[in-house]
Amino acid sequence: MSQRLPTIVRAIQQAGGISRDADLSQVQVVRSMATGQKRVITLDLQSLVMGGNSKALLPNPSEPRTAYRGEDFLLEQNDEIIIPTAKNRSIGVLPK
């Protein structure tokens, strides 16, 4: 029996989760293609957390960004996950 590859959410959980300053709207999966080229898939995991669906922007030669929706994103062998930090994120208390 072959081992099933994890979804992106499960892989992030297994790696210890995310930090408070993670930008979940710009998560990237770098996938190695059979041609040796790298394909970068940008995921909006914030929408998965908020509403149950992830949105992926997949590179397409005829259309630069094609929207994809799914409950979770299935990873492939040797995928790399990059979670950037949010720019201009400020955590504090609002004045009274």
Order of alpha helices (4+ residues) and beta strands (2+ residues): alpha-beta-beta-alpha-beta-beta-beta
